[in-house]
Amino acid sequence: MTRKVTEVTELKNDCRPANPWQRVTAALHTWRTRRHEHAPPADDTGSPAPEPVPGANTLWRMRTTVKDEPGSLAALCTALAEHRVDILSLQTHPLAEGTVDEFLLRAPGELPASGITTAVRTAGGTDTWIERADAHDLVDAPTRILGLAARTALDAAELPLALRQLLGRCTIRSQPARAGSGRASEGVPVEGALDDTVMRLRAPEGGVITVERPYLPFTPTEFARARALVELDARLGPRVPHGRDVLTLAEGSDITVRRADTRDLEAARAMHERCSDRTLRLRYHGPVGDADRYLNHLLSPRFGRTLAVQTASGRLVGLGHLLWDGDETEVALIVEDAWQRRGVGGELLARLVAMAAEGGCRSVYAVTQASNTGMVAAMRGLGLPLDYQVEEGTLVITARLGETVSTSAGEVGSTSAP
């Protein structure tokens, strides 16, 4: 359950949340605020460098602004060479005044980020930003952008992830069009809007996609790339991979796990009507009224990925959601009462986590209650490091993903699925 689903207005600081929906929203807001209460260091927005190893090299991504005049880039390259820093790749982003140069650097392991930025500043670079890079950054920009376009073409749910990988560390939020209007929020032109560290783009379904990067202004080049990716998504229309797996549960029943979207709304509503009040409360943390208010959002590929579980007769009995929540990723499950305690939830969760890892997510979190022993057990069953946070009676479990994340079954609905 994300803050976007609850549609609860922001509370005053001196007011106590009045109902379960508001309490869980306030608790999640507190948890997220505590996780992000920090500002970037002055000259290094990446993680602290490990202890240097003699003879080893370090990869860095660096961006700096130089004057648009002959010799400015040469002076910068000379300054880096004097510190034995090798330039592996260079992209230029022209501005109205000056040019933003983006480098991939290989530097001696004993040279700190501050040493690089000092050299750049001395050579005339301004607004310098640097962070650690890894082997994935060695792929050249055109190849990486083509790969992101291919992933987006296969699966509409890939758009937020593709934008995040295209633009680096950023927060992406989707705002639906106003009910009944079919139009995006007022003030956003068709071609989108760029304002320093925030860009807003018309979503294909009529809403608005907002991308924010607090510490690093977007360049017109980045804005054009993002806009082209969104336009590609709009031209291709709704699409979901059709891969599916048929599995046999321990007690002998066969189930089918597949990707789902808003076309499954009727079946999802029918499943919710068969669920007990307790199951619905554990999933949505409070009274559940009109299911259409949140199911259409949860099933939309614009906000994440959904897996559905069907019986041999075709009845939908479980849903698992992987939701893009700004710069976080949430997992959520609901299984019909008659199919609980049979391994359905664990199967869904393992697949969702594998999909998150494939998409480059570093962690996933689940918002639940301590009394929801099934969800707690499923998270523990992942075999991943877990963090627990309790706020206002709400339990937030965060799983840190690593390279060993895997599932014994196939990756239903991945971009490689038929």
The 8 nearest C-alpha neighbors of each residue, nearest first, counted from 0:
[[1, 4, 283, 366, 2, 331, 5, 282],
 [0, 2, 3, 4, 5, 324, 329, 24],
 [1, 3, 5, 4, 24, 6, 0, 7],
 [2, 4, 1, 6, 5, 7, 0, 324],
 [5, 3, 1, 2, 6, 293, 0, 296],
 [4, 6, 2, 7, 3, 20, 1, 0],
 [7, 5, 4, 3, 8, 2, 1, 20],
 [8, 6, 5, 21, 9, 2, 20, 24],
 [9, 7, 10, 6, 21, 5, 2, 11],
 [8, 10, 7, 11, 25, 21, 24, 12],
 [11, 9, 8, 12, 14, 16, 25, 15],
 [12, 10, 14, 13, 9, 15, 16, 8],
 [11, 13, 14, 10, 15, 9, 16, 25],
 [14, 12, 11, 15, 10, 16, 9, 17],
 [15, 13, 11, 12, 16, 10, 17, 9],
 [14, 16, 17, 13, 12, 10, 22, 11],
 [17, 15, 22, 21, 18, 14, 25, 10],
 [16, 18, 15, 21, 22, 19, 20, 14],
 [17, 19, 21, 20, 16, 22, 285, 23],
 [20, 18, 22, 285, 21, 284, 23, 17],
 [19, 21, 18, 22, 23, 285, 24, 284],
 [22, 20, 24, 16, 18, 19, 23, 25],
 [23, 21, 19, 16, 25, 24, 20, 26],
 [22, 24, 26, 25, 21, 20, 27, 393],
 [25, 23, 21, 27, 22, 26, 2, 28],
 [26, 24, 28, 22, 23, 27, 21, 29],
 [27, 25, 23, 390, 29, 28, 24, 391],
 [26, 28, 30, 24, 29, 25, 23, 31],
 [27, 29, 25, 31, 26, 30, 32, 24],
 [30, 28, 32, 26, 27, 31, 25, 33],
 [29, 31, 27, 33, 28, 32, 26, 34],
 [30, 32, 34, 28, 33, 29, 27, 35],
 [33, 31, 29, 35, 34, 30, 28, 36],
 [34, 32, 30, 36, 31, 35, 29, 28],
 [33, 35, 31, 32, 36, 30, 37, 29],
 [36, 34, 32, 33, 37, 31, 38, 30],
 [37, 35, 33, 34, 32, 38, 31, 39],
 [38, 36, 35, 39, 34, 33, 40, 32],
 [37, 39, 40, 36, 35, 44, 214, 41],
 [40, 38, 44, 41, 37, 43, 214, 45],
 [41, 39, 43, 44, 42, 38, 45, 37],
 [40, 42, 43, 39, 44, 38, 128, 113],
 [41, 43, 40, 113, 128, 44, 116, 129],
 [44, 42, 40, 129, 45, 130, 41, 112],
 [45, 43, 39, 130, 40, 129, 42, 46],
 [46, 44, 130, 43, 131, 47, 129, 39],
 [45, 47, 48, 44, 131, 130, 43, 49],
 [48, 46, 49, 45, 43, 131, 44, 130],
 [47, 49, 46, 50, 111, 51, 131, 112],
 [50, 48, 51, 47, 52, 46, 108, 109],
 [49, 51, 52, 48, 109, 108, 47, 53],
 [52, 50, 109, 108, 49, 53, 55, 48],
 [51, 53, 55, 54, 108, 50, 109, 56],
 [54, 52, 55, 51, 108, 109, 107, 56],
 [53, 55, 52, 56, 108, 107, 109, 51],
 [56, 54, 108, 52, 53, 107, 57, 51],
 [55, 57, 108, 107, 106, 105, 54, 58],
 [58, 56, 108, 106, 105, 107, 59, 55],
 [59, 57, 105, 132, 104, 131, 133, 106],
 [60, 58, 131, 132, 104, 130, 103, 61],
 [59, 61, 103, 130, 132, 129, 102, 131],
 [62, 60, 129, 102, 128, 101, 59, 103],
 [61, 63, 101, 128, 127, 100, 102, 129],
 [62, 64, 127, 100, 99, 126, 124, 125],
 [63, 65, 99, 125, 124, 98, 126, 100],
 [66, 64, 124, 98, 97, 67, 99, 123],
 [67, 65, 97, 68, 71, 98, 64, 96],
 [68, 66, 97, 98, 65, 96, 69, 71],
 [67, 69, 66, 71, 70, 97, 65, 72],
 [70, 68, 71, 67, 72, 73, 66, 74],
 [69, 71, 73, 72, 74, 68, 75, 67],
 [72, 70, 74, 73, 69, 68, 66, 65],
 [73, 71, 75, 74, 70, 76, 65, 69],
 [74, 72, 70, 76, 75, 71, 77, 69],
 [75, 73, 77, 71, 72, 76, 122, 70],
 [74, 76, 72, 78, 122, 73, 77, 119],
 [75, 77, 73, 79, 78, 74, 80, 72],
 [78, 76, 80, 74, 79, 75, 73, 81],
 [79, 77, 75, 81, 76, 80, 118, 74],
 [78, 80, 76, 84, 82, 81, 77, 75],
 [79, 81, 83, 77, 84, 82, 78, 76],
 [80, 82, 78, 79, 83, 77, 84, 76],
 [81, 83, 80, 79, 84, 78, 115, 106],
 [84, 82, 80, 81, 85, 79, 106, 107],
 [83, 85, 106, 79, 80, 82, 105, 104],
 [84, 86, 105, 104, 87, 106, 83, 80],
 [87, 85, 104, 88, 103, 105, 84, 102],
 [88, 86, 103, 104, 85, 105, 89, 102],
 [87, 89, 103, 102, 86, 90, 104, 139],
 [88, 90, 102, 101, 103, 91, 100, 87],
 [91, 89, 101, 100, 102, 92, 88, 140],
 [90, 92, 100, 99, 93, 101, 98, 89],
 [91, 93, 99, 98, 220, 100, 94, 218],
 [94, 92, 98, 91, 99, 97, 95, 220],
 [95, 93, 96, 98, 97, 92, 99, 219],
 [94, 96, 97, 93, 98, 67, 219, 92],
 [97, 95, 94, 98, 67, 66, 93, 65],
 [96, 98, 66, 67, 94, 65, 95, 64],
 [99, 97, 93, 94, 65, 64, 92, 67],
 [98, 100, 64, 92, 63, 91, 93, 65],
 [101, 99, 91, 63, 62, 90, 64, 98],
 [100, 102, 62, 90, 89, 61, 91, 99],
 [103, 101, 89, 61, 88, 60, 104, 62],
 [102, 104, 60, 88, 87, 59, 86, 61],
 [105, 103, 86, 59, 58, 87, 85, 102],
 [106, 104, 58, 85, 57, 84, 56, 59],
 [105, 107, 84, 57, 56, 104, 108, 85],
 [108, 106, 56, 110, 109, 57, 55, 84],
 [107, 109, 56, 55, 57, 51, 110, 106],
 [108, 110, 51, 107, 111, 52, 53, 55],
 [109, 111, 107, 108, 114, 106, 112, 115],
 [112, 110, 114, 113, 109, 115, 48, 108],
 [111, 113, 115, 114, 116, 43, 110, 129],
 [112, 114, 116, 111, 115, 117, 42, 43],
 [115, 113, 117, 111, 112, 116, 110, 118],
 [116, 114, 112, 118, 113, 117, 119, 111],
 [115, 117, 119, 113, 118, 114, 120, 112],
 [118, 116, 120, 114, 119, 115, 113, 121],
 [119, 117, 121, 115, 116, 120, 78, 122],
 [118, 120, 116, 122, 124, 117, 121, 75],
 [119, 121, 124, 117, 123, 122, 118, 116],
 [120, 122, 118, 119, 123, 117, 124, 78],
 [123, 121, 119, 75, 120, 74, 124, 78],
 [124, 122, 120, 121, 65, 119, 125, 75],
 [123, 125, 120, 65, 119, 64, 63, 122],
 [126, 124, 64, 127, 63, 120, 123, 65],
 [127, 125, 63, 64, 128, 124, 62, 120],
 [126, 128, 63, 125, 62, 116, 124, 129],
 [129, 127, 62, 61, 63, 42, 126, 43],
 [128, 130, 61, 43, 60, 44, 62, 127],
 [131, 129, 45, 60, 44, 59, 43, 132],
 [130, 132, 59, 45, 60, 58, 46, 133],
 [133, 131, 59, 58, 60, 136, 130, 134],
 [134, 132, 135, 136, 58, 131, 137, 59],
 [133, 135, 136, 137, 132, 138, 58, 59],
 [136, 134, 137, 133, 138, 132, 143, 139],
 [135, 137, 134, 138, 133, 132, 139, 103],
 [136, 138, 135, 134, 139, 133, 103, 87],
 [139, 137, 136, 135, 143, 140, 142, 134],
 [138, 140, 142, 141, 137, 143, 136, 88],
 [139, 141, 143, 142, 144, 138, 90, 145],
 [142, 140, 144, 143, 139, 145, 138, 146],
 [143, 141, 145, 140, 144, 139, 146, 138],
 [142, 144, 140, 146, 141, 145, 139, 147],
 [143, 145, 147, 141, 146, 142, 140, 148],
 [146, 144, 148, 142, 147, 143, 141, 149],
 [147, 145, 143, 149, 144, 148, 142, 150],
 [146, 148, 144, 150, 149, 145, 161, 151],
 [149, 147, 145, 151, 146, 150, 152, 144],
 [148, 150, 152, 146, 147, 151, 145, 153],
 [151, 149, 147, 153, 152, 148, 146, 414],
 [150, 152, 148, 157, 154, 149, 153, 158],
 [151, 153, 149, 150, 154, 148, 232, 235],
 [154, 152, 150, 151, 414, 149, 240, 155],
 [153, 155, 239, 151, 156, 157, 152, 238],
 [156, 154, 157, 238, 300, 151, 158, 237],
 [157, 155, 300, 154, 301, 303, 158, 304],
 [156, 158, 151, 160, 155, 154, 159, 161],
 [157, 159, 161, 160, 151, 156, 155, 162],
 [160, 158, 162, 161, 157, 163, 171, 156],
 [161, 159, 163, 157, 162, 158, 164, 358],
 [160, 162, 158, 164, 163, 159, 147, 157],
 [163, 161, 165, 159, 160, 164, 166, 158],
 [162, 164, 160, 166, 165, 161, 167, 159],
 [165, 163, 161, 167, 162, 166, 160, 168],
 [164, 166, 162, 163, 167, 161, 144, 225],
 [167, 165, 163, 164, 162, 168, 169, 221],
 [168, 166, 164, 163, 165, 169, 162, 212],
 [167, 169, 163, 166, 212, 170, 164, 326],
 [170, 168, 212, 211, 167, 163, 171, 326],
 [169, 171, 326, 325, 211, 210, 212, 172],
 [172, 170, 210, 325, 209, 169, 211, 326],
 [171, 173, 209, 325, 208, 174, 210, 170],
 [174, 172, 208, 207, 209, 175, 171, 302],
 [173, 175, 207, 206, 208, 172, 176, 209],
 [176, 174, 206, 177, 173, 207, 205, 183],
 [175, 177, 206, 183, 182, 205, 181, 178],
 [178, 176, 180, 179, 175, 181, 182, 183],
 [177, 179, 180, 176, 181, 175, 182, 183],
 [178, 180, 181, 177, 176, 182, 175, 183],
 [179, 181, 182, 177, 178, 176, 183, 205],
 [180, 182, 179, 176, 205, 177, 183, 178],
 [183, 181, 205, 180, 176, 184, 206, 177],
 [182, 184, 206, 176, 205, 207, 185, 201],
 [185, 183, 176, 186, 182, 187, 206, 207],
 [184, 186, 187, 183, 188, 182, 207, 176],
 [185, 187, 188, 184, 183, 192, 191, 189],
 [186, 188, 185, 191, 192, 184, 189, 199],
 [189, 187, 191, 190, 186, 192, 201, 185],
 [188, 190, 191, 201, 187, 200, 192, 183],
 [189, 191, 188, 192, 200, 201, 226, 187],
 [192, 190, 200, 188, 189, 199, 187, 201],
 [191, 193, 199, 198, 187, 194, 200, 188],
 [194, 192, 198, 197, 195, 199, 191, 222],
 [193, 195, 197, 198, 196, 192, 217, 216],
 [194, 196, 216, 197, 217, 193, 198, 218],
 [197, 195, 216, 212, 217, 211, 213, 194],
 [198, 196, 211, 194, 195, 210, 193, 212],
 [199, 197, 193, 210, 192, 209, 194, 211],
 [198, 200, 209, 192, 191, 208, 210, 193],
 [199, 201, 191, 208, 207, 202, 209, 192],
 [200, 202, 207, 191, 206, 189, 208, 205],
 [201, 203, 206, 207, 205, 204, 208, 200],
 [202, 204, 233, 205, 201, 232, 229, 206],
 [205, 203, 202, 206, 233, 176, 181, 175],
 [206, 204, 183, 182, 202, 176, 203, 181],
 [207, 205, 176, 175, 183, 202, 174, 204],
 [206, 208, 201, 202, 174, 200, 173, 183],
 [209, 207, 173, 200, 199, 202, 172, 201],
 [210, 208, 199, 172, 171, 198, 207, 173],
 [211, 209, 171, 198, 170, 197, 199, 208],
 [210, 212, 197, 170, 169, 196, 213, 209],
 [211, 213, 169, 196, 214, 215, 170, 197],
 [214, 212, 196, 215, 211, 216, 169, 197],
 [213, 215, 212, 216, 196, 39, 44, 128],
 [214, 216, 212, 213, 196, 217, 128, 195],
 [217, 215, 196, 195, 218, 214, 212, 213],
 [218, 216, 196, 195, 221, 215, 219, 222],
 [217, 219, 221, 220, 222, 216, 92, 94],
 [220, 218, 222, 221, 223, 217, 94, 92],
 [221, 219, 223, 218, 222, 92, 224, 93],
 [222, 220, 224, 218, 223, 219, 225, 217],
 [221, 223, 219, 225, 220, 224, 226, 218],
 [222, 224, 226, 220, 221, 225, 219, 227],
 [225, 223, 221, 227, 226, 222, 220, 228],
 [226, 224, 228, 222, 227, 223, 221, 229],
 [225, 227, 223, 229, 228, 224, 222, 230],
 [228, 226, 230, 224, 225, 229, 223, 231],
 [229, 227, 231, 225, 230, 226, 224, 232],
 [230, 228, 232, 226, 231, 227, 233, 225],
 [229, 231, 227, 233, 232, 228, 226, 234],
 [232, 230, 228, 234, 229, 233, 227, 235],
 [231, 233, 229, 230, 235, 234, 228, 236],
 [234, 232, 203, 230, 236, 231, 235, 229],
 [233, 235, 231, 232, 236, 230, 203, 229],
 [236, 234, 232, 233, 231, 237, 152, 238],
 [235, 237, 233, 234, 238, 232, 203, 155],
 [238, 236, 155, 235, 239, 233, 300, 154],
 [239, 237, 155, 154, 236, 240, 153, 235],
 [238, 240, 154, 241, 155, 258, 237, 153],
 [241, 239, 412, 242, 154, 416, 153, 238],
 [242, 240, 239, 417, 243, 412, 258, 416],
 [241, 243, 416, 412, 417, 411, 240, 257],
 [244, 242, 257, 411, 256, 241, 255, 245],
 [245, 243, 256, 255, 246, 411, 257, 409],
 [244, 246, 255, 254, 256, 253, 243, 247],
 [247, 245, 254, 253, 255, 244, 248, 256],
 [246, 248, 253, 252, 251, 254, 249, 245],
 [249, 247, 251, 252, 250, 253, 246, 341],
 [248, 250, 251, 247, 341, 252, 342, 253],
 [251, 249, 248, 252, 341, 247, 253, 342],
 [252, 250, 248, 249, 247, 253, 246, 254],
 [253, 251, 248, 247, 250, 254, 249, 310],
 [252, 254, 247, 246, 311, 248, 251, 310],
 [255, 253, 310, 246, 309, 245, 311, 247],
 [254, 256, 245, 309, 244, 308, 246, 310],
 [257, 255, 308, 244, 243, 307, 245, 309],
 [258, 256, 243, 307, 306, 411, 242, 255],
 [257, 259, 306, 412, 305, 307, 411, 240],
 [260, 258, 305, 306, 307, 263, 257, 298],
 [261, 259, 298, 262, 299, 263, 300, 305],
 [260, 262, 298, 263, 264, 299, 295, 259],
 [261, 263, 260, 264, 259, 265, 298, 266],
 [264, 262, 261, 266, 265, 260, 267, 259],
 [263, 265, 267, 261, 262, 266, 268, 295],
 [266, 264, 268, 267, 263, 269, 262, 261],
 [265, 267, 269, 263, 268, 264, 315, 270],
 [268, 266, 264, 270, 269, 265, 263, 271],
 [269, 267, 271, 265, 270, 266, 264, 272],
 [268, 270, 266, 272, 267, 271, 265, 273],
 [271, 269, 267, 273, 272, 268, 316, 266],
 [272, 270, 274, 268, 273, 269, 267, 279],
 [271, 273, 269, 270, 274, 268, 275, 267],
 [272, 274, 270, 271, 269, 275, 335, 336],
 [275, 273, 271, 335, 272, 336, 278, 270],
 [276, 274, 278, 277, 279, 273, 336, 272],
 [275, 277, 279, 278, 280, 274, 286, 287],
 [276, 278, 280, 275, 279, 281, 274, 282],
 [279, 277, 281, 275, 280, 276, 274, 282],
 [278, 280, 282, 276, 277, 281, 283, 275],
 [281, 279, 284, 285, 277, 283, 282, 278],
 [282, 280, 278, 284, 279, 283, 277, 371],
 [281, 283, 279, 280, 284, 333, 278, 332],
 [282, 284, 280, 285, 281, 279, 0, 287],
 [285, 283, 280, 281, 282, 19, 20, 23],
 [284, 286, 280, 19, 283, 20, 287, 281],
 [287, 285, 280, 288, 284, 283, 279, 19],
 [286, 288, 285, 289, 279, 290, 280, 283],
 [287, 289, 290, 286, 292, 291, 285, 293],
 [288, 290, 291, 292, 287, 293, 294, 268],
 [291, 289, 292, 294, 293, 288, 268, 287],
 [290, 292, 294, 289, 293, 295, 268, 264],
 [291, 293, 290, 289, 294, 295, 296, 4],
 [292, 294, 296, 291, 295, 4, 290, 297],
 [295, 293, 297, 291, 296, 290, 298, 292],
 [294, 296, 298, 293, 297, 291, 261, 299],
 [297, 295, 293, 299, 294, 298, 4, 302],
 [298, 296, 294, 299, 295, 293, 302, 320],
 [297, 299, 260, 261, 295, 296, 294, 305],
 [298, 300, 301, 296, 297, 260, 261, 302],
 [301, 299, 156, 303, 302, 304, 155, 298],
 [302, 300, 299, 156, 303, 155, 173, 158],
 [301, 303, 300, 323, 322, 299, 297, 173],
 [304, 302, 322, 300, 323, 321, 156, 301],
 [303, 305, 321, 300, 320, 156, 322, 306],
 [304, 306, 320, 259, 319, 258, 298, 321],
 [305, 307, 258, 319, 259, 257, 318, 320],
 [308, 306, 318, 257, 256, 317, 259, 258],
 [307, 309, 256, 317, 255, 316, 315, 318],
 [310, 308, 315, 255, 314, 313, 254, 316],
 [309, 311, 254, 313, 312, 314, 255, 253],
 [310, 312, 313, 254, 253, 309, 255, 314],
 [311, 313, 310, 314, 309, 315, 254, 253],
 [314, 312, 310, 309, 311, 315, 255, 254],
 [315, 313, 309, 310, 312, 316, 311, 266],
 [314, 316, 309, 308, 317, 266, 313, 270],
 [317, 315, 335, 308, 309, 334, 314, 270],
 [318, 316, 334, 308, 333, 307, 315, 335],
 [319, 317, 307, 333, 306, 332, 308, 334],
 [318, 320, 332, 306, 305, 331, 347, 307],
 [319, 321, 305, 331, 330, 304, 322, 332],
 [320, 322, 330, 304, 303, 329, 351, 305],
 [321, 323, 303, 329, 328, 302, 324, 320],
 [322, 324, 328, 303, 302, 325, 327, 329],
 [325, 323, 327, 328, 322, 326, 329, 1],
 [326, 324, 170, 171, 172, 327, 323, 328],
 [325, 327, 170, 324, 171, 169, 328, 323],
 [326, 328, 324, 325, 323, 329, 363, 362],
 [329, 327, 323, 363, 324, 322, 364, 321],
 [330, 328, 364, 322, 363, 321, 365, 324],
 [329, 331, 321, 365, 320, 364, 322, 363],
 [330, 332, 320, 319, 365, 329, 321, 0],
 [333, 331, 319, 318, 320, 334, 344, 330],
 [332, 334, 318, 317, 282, 319, 335, 331],
 [335, 333, 317, 316, 339, 336, 338, 318],
 [334, 336, 316, 274, 338, 337, 317, 339],
 [337, 335, 339, 338, 274, 334, 275, 278],
 [336, 338, 335, 339, 334, 316, 274, 340],
 [339, 337, 336, 335, 341, 334, 340, 316],
 [338, 340, 336, 341, 337, 334, 335, 343],
 [341, 339, 342, 338, 343, 373, 344, 337],
 [340, 342, 339, 343, 338, 248, 249, 250],
 [343, 341, 345, 344, 340, 346, 248, 339],
 [342, 344, 346, 345, 341, 347, 339, 338],
 [345, 343, 347, 346, 342, 348, 334, 332],
 [344, 346, 348, 377, 342, 347, 343, 349],
 [347, 345, 343, 349, 344, 348, 342, 350],
 [346, 348, 344, 350, 345, 349, 319, 351],
 [347, 349, 351, 345, 350, 346, 344, 352],
 [350, 348, 352, 346, 351, 347, 406, 345],
 [349, 351, 353, 347, 348, 352, 354, 406],
 [350, 352, 354, 348, 353, 349, 321, 347],
 [351, 353, 355, 349, 354, 350, 348, 356],
 [352, 354, 350, 356, 355, 351, 405, 404],
 [355, 353, 357, 351, 352, 356, 358, 350],
 [356, 354, 352, 358, 360, 357, 353, 351],
 [355, 357, 353, 359, 360, 358, 354, 352],
 [356, 358, 354, 355, 359, 353, 360, 413],
 [359, 357, 355, 356, 360, 354, 160, 157],
 [358, 360, 356, 357, 361, 355, 160, 164],
 [361, 359, 356, 355, 362, 358, 328, 363],
 [360, 362, 400, 399, 359, 356, 363, 401],
 [363, 361, 399, 400, 398, 360, 397, 364],
 [364, 362, 328, 398, 329, 397, 330, 399],
 [363, 365, 397, 329, 396, 330, 398, 328],
 [364, 366, 396, 330, 395, 329, 331, 367],
 [367, 365, 395, 394, 396, 364, 0, 393],
 [366, 368, 394, 393, 365, 395, 371, 369],
 [369, 367, 394, 370, 393, 371, 281, 392],
 [368, 370, 371, 394, 372, 367, 393, 375],
 [371, 369, 368, 372, 281, 367, 373, 375],
 [372, 370, 368, 369, 373, 374, 281, 375],
 [371, 373, 375, 370, 374, 376, 369, 368],
 [372, 374, 376, 371, 375, 377, 340, 344],
 [375, 373, 377, 376, 372, 371, 378, 367],
 [374, 376, 372, 378, 377, 373, 379, 371],
 [375, 377, 379, 373, 374, 378, 372, 380],
 [378, 376, 380, 374, 345, 379, 375, 373],
 [379, 377, 375, 380, 376, 381, 374, 398],
 [380, 378, 376, 381, 377, 382, 375, 383],
 [379, 381, 377, 378, 382, 376, 345, 383],
 [382, 380, 379, 383, 378, 349, 377, 348],
 [381, 383, 380, 379, 384, 378, 404, 385],
 [384, 382, 381, 398, 385, 399, 400, 379],
 [383, 385, 399, 398, 382, 386, 400, 397],
 [386, 384, 398, 397, 383, 399, 396, 387],
 [385, 387, 397, 396, 398, 388, 384, 395],
 [386, 388, 396, 395, 397, 385, 389, 394],
 [387, 389, 395, 394, 396, 390, 386, 30],
 [390, 388, 394, 393, 392, 395, 387, 391],
 [389, 391, 26, 393, 392, 388, 394, 30],
 [392, 390, 393, 26, 22, 389, 23, 25],
 [391, 393, 390, 389, 394, 368, 369, 23],
 [394, 392, 390, 368, 391, 389, 23, 367],
 [393, 395, 389, 368, 367, 388, 366, 369],
 [394, 396, 366, 388, 365, 387, 367, 389],
 [397, 395, 387, 365, 364, 386, 394, 388],
 [398, 396, 364, 386, 385, 363, 399, 365],
 [399, 397, 385, 363, 362, 384, 383, 364],
 [400, 398, 362, 384, 361, 383, 385, 397],
 [399, 401, 362, 361, 398, 356, 404, 383],
 [402, 400, 403, 404, 399, 361, 356, 383],
 [401, 403, 404, 400, 356, 405, 357, 361],
 [402, 404, 401, 405, 400, 383, 356, 353],
 [405, 403, 402, 401, 353, 400, 356, 406],
 [406, 404, 353, 403, 407, 349, 350, 352],
 [407, 405, 408, 349, 350, 353, 404, 409],
 [406, 408, 409, 405, 349, 410, 350, 346],
 [409, 407, 406, 410, 350, 244, 246, 411],
 [408, 410, 411, 407, 244, 406, 350, 243],
 [411, 409, 413, 412, 350, 408, 354, 353],
 [410, 412, 243, 242, 413, 409, 257, 244],
 [411, 413, 240, 242, 258, 416, 410, 414],
 [414, 412, 415, 416, 411, 410, 354, 240],
 [413, 415, 416, 153, 150, 412, 154, 240],
 [414, 416, 413, 417, 412, 240, 410, 153],
 [417, 415, 242, 413, 414, 412, 240, 411],
 [416, 242, 241, 415, 240, 412, 414, 243]]
